[in-house]
Amino acid sequence: MARFVRYHPGFEVDVLSAAQWYDERQQELGRDFVARVRKAALELIKDPHRRSSVDYGVRYWPVERFPYVVFYDFTDTEIILLGVMHTSQEPDKWRARRG
């Protein structure tokens, strides 16, 4: 069964903020980051069950090459992409987005 995909309003902010940080360090690195986040999102949309739960039932999917994960949740009818987080950060902010 196909699920509707919904992005939390903070998701794009997370991605663009990290991409800008990478671009400030190396030209075009932010573009690569965005592409890899997009790839991770497409992969998790295809198979959201593939990753195990973390606290409060929120799941995460690693972003290839970068120390980031995509936080998400899903139901029978939708997949909610909650945010993108550096792996050194505490996940409370993204868990709160699950609301």
VOPAGU-2260 file (C-alpha; in pm, 1 decimal, decimal comma):
REM VOPAGU-2260
SITE   aa  ch    i         X         Y         Z
SITE  MET   A    0       0,0       0,0       0,0
SITE  ALA   A    1     134,5     341,5     -95,6
SITE  ARG   A    2     168,9     594,2     181,7
SITE  PHE   A    3     133,1     970,8     158,8
SITE  VAL   A    4     467,9    1143,2     229,7
SITE  ARG   A    5     463,4    1448,6     454,8
SITE  TYR   A    6     757,8    1670,5     547,9
SITE  HIS   A    7     769,4    1849,8     880,5
SITE  PRO   A    8     816,7    2225,5     820,4
SITE  GLY   A    9    1154,1    2206,4     997,1
SITE  PHE   A   10    1287,1    1938,0     763,3
SITE  GLU   A   11    1382,2    2179,6     485,2
SITE  VAL   A   12    1535,7    2420,8     735,7
SITE  ASP   A   13    1755,4    2140,7     869,8
SITE  VAL   A   14    1872,1    2039,6     522,5
SITE  LEU   A   15    1941,2    2391,4     398,6
SITE  SER   A   16    2122,1    2490,5     717,8
SITE  ALA   A   17    2356,1    2190,5     698,0
SITE  ALA   A   18    2407,4    2238,5     322,0
SITE  GLN   A   19    2505,7    2600,3     377,3
SITE  TRP   A   20    2751,6    2497,3     648,2
SITE  TYR   A   21    2912,3    2245,5     410,1
SITE  ASP   A   22    2923,8    2495,3     121,6
SITE  GLU   A   23    3107,8    2742,3     343,9
SITE  ARG   A   24    3379,0    2482,6     390,9
SITE  GLN   A   25    3398,5    2347,2      36,0
SITE  GLN   A   26    3222,4    2462,7    -278,1
SITE  GLU   A   27    2954,8    2217,8    -400,6
SITE  LEU   A   28    2974,4    2003,9     -85,2
SITE  GLY   A   29    2633,8    2135,1      22,9
SITE  ARG   A   30    2485,7    2024,6    -309,2
SITE  ASP   A   31    2624,4    1675,0    -250,2
SITE  PHE   A   32    2474,8    1676,5     100,0
SITE  VAL   A   33    2130,0    1768,7     -35,4
SITE  ALA   A   34    2152,7    1498,1    -302,2
SITE  ARG   A   35    2241,0    1235,1     -43,6
SITE  VAL   A   36    1961,4    1344,8     190,5
SITE  ARG   A   37    1722,8    1315,4    -105,0
SITE  LYS   A   38    1856,3     966,1    -177,9
SITE  ALA   A   39    1814,8     862,1     187,1
SITE  ALA   A   40    1457,5     996,8     187,4
SITE  LEU   A   41    1369,1     805,1    -129,1
SITE  GLU   A   42    1516,3     484,6      13,3
SITE  LEU   A   43    1328,5     512,5     341,2
SITE  ILE   A   44    1004,2     590,9     158,0
SITE  LYS   A   45    1043,5     265,8     -36,8
SITE  ASP   A   46    1100,4      58,0     277,4
SITE  PRO   A   47    1024,3     246,3     603,3
SITE  HIS   A   48    1024,1     -77,8     806,1
SITE  ARG   A   49    1391,4    -137,8     728,9
SITE  ARG   A   50    1519,5      68,6    1022,7
SITE  SER   A   51    1446,1      -7,4    1385,2
SITE  SER   A   52    1276,0     227,4    1627,1
SITE  VAL   A   53    1451,6     460,6    1863,2
SITE  ASP   A   54    1289,4     630,2    2163,4
SITE  TYR   A   55     919,8     713,7    2124,0
SITE  GLY   A   56     893,3     508,7    1805,0
SITE  VAL   A   57    1083,4     757,0    1589,1
SITE  ARG   A   58    1312,5     594,6    1333,4
SITE  TYR   A   59    1622,2     718,9    1159,3
SITE  TRP   A   60    1792,5     656,9     827,8
SITE  PRO   A   61    2163,2     733,6     776,5
SITE  VAL   A   62    2276,2     982,1     512,3
SITE  GLU   A   63    2551,0     829,4     301,9
SITE  ARG   A   64    2895,6     997,4     332,1
SITE  PHE   A   65    2782,5    1250,6     595,1
SITE  PRO   A   66    2744,4    1210,4     972,6
SITE  TYR   A   67    2370,1    1282,1     953,5
SITE  VAL   A   68    2048,5    1086,5     985,2
SITE  VAL   A   69    1695,6    1150,7     863,1
SITE  PHE   A   70    1441,7    1115,4    1143,9
SITE  TYR   A   71    1102,7     982,9    1037,4
SITE  ASP   A   72     789,5     810,1    1152,0
SITE  PHE   A   73     513,0     633,0     965,5
SITE  THR   A   74     163,1     500,0     997,3
SITE  ASP   A   75     -48,4     280,5     773,6
SITE  THR   A   76    -132,0     583,3     559,4
SITE  GLU   A   77     166,7     818,8     571,7
SITE  ILE   A   78     539,0     866,4     617,8
SITE  ILE   A   79     644,1    1177,7     807,7
SITE  LEU   A   80     997,4    1306,6     753,0
SITE  LEU   A   81    1068,7    1492,1    1075,5
SITE  GLY   A   82    1416,2    1632,3    1031,4
SITE  VAL   A   83    1781,3    1587,2     953,7
SITE  MET   A   84    2027,3    1570,5    1240,6
SITE  HIS   A   85    2401,7    1549,1    1286,4
SITE  THR   A   86    2477,8    1228,4    1471,3
SITE  SER   A   87    2652,8    1414,1    1752,9
SITE  GLN   A   88    2332,8    1602,6    1846,7
SITE  GLU   A   89    2070,3    1498,9    2098,7
SITE  PRO   A   90    1752,3    1379,5    1922,1
SITE  ASP   A   91    1503,7    1551,3    2159,5
SITE  LYS   A   92    1431,6    1833,8    1911,9
SITE  TRP   A   93    1332,8    1589,9    1638,5
SITE  ARG   A   94    1137,1    1361,5    1869,1
SITE  ALA   A   95     933,9    1665,3    1976,3
SITE  ARG   A   96     838,1    1723,2    1611,9
SITE  ARG   A   97     652,9    1395,1    1614,0
SITE  GLY   A   98     391,1    1571,9    1827,1
